[in-house]
Amino acid sequence: MHKGKVSVVGTGPGAVEYLTAQAILAIEECDLVIGYRLYVRQISGLLEGKGKEVIMSAMGSEIERCRFAASEALKGKKVALVSGGDPGIYGMAGLMLQVAGEGDEKLPVEIIPGITAAGAAAAVLGAPLMHDFAVISLSDLLTPWVLIEKRLHAAASADMVIVLYNPRSKSRKDLLARAVQIIEEQITGDPAVGLVRAAGREGQEVRKASLKSLLEHLDFIDMATLVIIGNSNTYWQDGKMITPRGYQL
Ligand SMILES: C[S@@+](CC[C@H](N)C(=O)[O-])C[C@H]1O[C@@H](n2cnc3c(N)ncnc32)[C@H](O)[C@@H]1O
């Protein structure tokens, strides 16, 4: 009978001080660490000299990574499958659970949360997520673009703060422009927009924008950037982005 397990460990935005105590414990207790190389490198300080097996994989091999993690756990190893930010938010948690359900043998899988990019970026900007917000990924690799458009339309028409993950990639430069157009069609005014690149890790940078000026910041927006589009009440105050929640001062 195997005693292995897979812990899907959220490593947060990048800097080790954002790791939770539970994540550190899971990494300390595991025999094998598997993950996309950027995330494994970010926790390298916890791995050096500990005699753990470490496997870094390339982007885009997620199914193989989960199947490998499952097969090693079934041999009796404690496996830490590391996933940036929160593993349950566009991360590895769902896929790992799906893969665990494929086999006949029961495989224990635990999900260890991490600070997601939205939380890390919001803290850098101020308090833009104080009211209802929608989180939408602009990546159409795993989601049809028509569905992404439908969700942008719905969130904007409900005056929600909108957090855009995966706002831009080298092969999909026009998606952000289309997203801006859809949002503009649903609202009046020019909401505040905050941009954070590499939130909570080395190289963190912030830009202040508005919806109408957002496309002037394309040089800043890449796959390490998070875009937060405010609602009709969001404003900037002394460099901080605030979405008020209704308190009367
Ligand atoms: C596939 S999603 C993974 C999200 C991750 N699971 C999380 O909870 O943050 C990748 C996208 O998250 C955003 N992202 C992740 N880490 C970030 C960071 N440190 N700063 C800004 N954006 C980040 C970027 O928009 C990036 O394209």
The ligand as a Tripos MOL2 file, in Angstrom:
@<TRIPOS>MOLECULE
LIG
   27    29     1     0     0
SMALL
NO_CHARGES

@<TRIPOS>ATOM
      1 C1         -1.8650   31.3560  -15.8740 C.3       1 LIG1
      2 S1         -2.1350   32.7710  -14.8580 S.3       1 LIG1
      3 C2         -1.6360   32.1030  -13.3250 C.3       1 LIG1
      4 C3         -2.2430   32.8230  -12.1540 C.3       1 LIG1
      5 C4         -1.7760   32.3010  -10.8140 C.3       1 LIG1
      6 N1         -2.2480   30.9560  -10.5560 N.3       1 LIG1
      7 C5         -2.2240   33.2280   -9.6810 C.2       1 LIG1
      8 O1         -3.0480   32.8040   -8.8380 O.co2     1 LIG1
      9 O2         -1.7460   34.3610   -9.6280 O.co2     1 LIG1
     10 C6         -0.7780   33.7950  -15.3180 C.3       1 LIG1
     11 C7         -1.1440   35.2610  -15.3030 C.3       1 LIG1
     12 O3         -1.2680   35.7110  -13.9670 O.3       1 LIG1
     13 C8         -0.8120   37.0430  -13.8530 C.3       1 LIG1
     14 N2          0.3010   37.0480  -12.8930 N.ar      1 LIG1
     15 C9          0.8310   35.9800  -12.2620 C.ar      1 LIG1
     16 N3          1.7780   36.3680  -11.4020 N.ar      1 LIG1
     17 C10         1.8460   37.7090  -11.4820 C.ar      1 LIG1
     18 C11         2.6250   38.6940  -10.8210 C.ar      1 LIG1
     19 N4          3.5240   38.3620   -9.8890 N.pl3     1 LIG1
     20 N5          2.4310   39.9980  -11.1550 N.ar      1 LIG1
     21 C12         1.5000   40.3500  -12.0700 C.ar      1 LIG1
     22 N6          0.7230   39.4490  -12.7240 N.ar      1 LIG1
     23 C13         0.9020   38.1550  -12.4300 C.ar      1 LIG1
     24 C14        -0.3490   37.5060  -15.2350 C.3       1 LIG1
     25 O4         -1.4390   38.1840  -15.8310 O.3       1 LIG1
     26 C15        -0.0890   36.1710  -15.9170 C.3       1 LIG1
     27 O5         -0.2420   36.2830  -17.3190 O.3       1 LIG1
@<TRIPOS>BOND
     1     1     2 1
     2     2     3 1
     3     2    10 1
     4     3     4 1
     5     4     5 1
     6     5     6 1
     7     5     7 1
     8     7     8 2
     9     7     9 1
    10    10    11 1
    11    11    12 1
    12    11    26 1
    13    12    13 1
    14    13    14 1
    15    13    24 1
    16    14    15 ar
    17    14    23 ar
    18    15    16 ar
    19    16    17 ar
    20    17    18 ar
    21    17    23 ar
    22    18    19 1
    23    18    20 ar
    24    20    21 ar
    25    21    22 ar
    26    22    23 ar
    27    24    25 1
    28    24    26 1
    29    26    27 1
@<TRIPOS>SUBSTRUCTURE
     1 LIG1         1 GROUP 0 **** ****
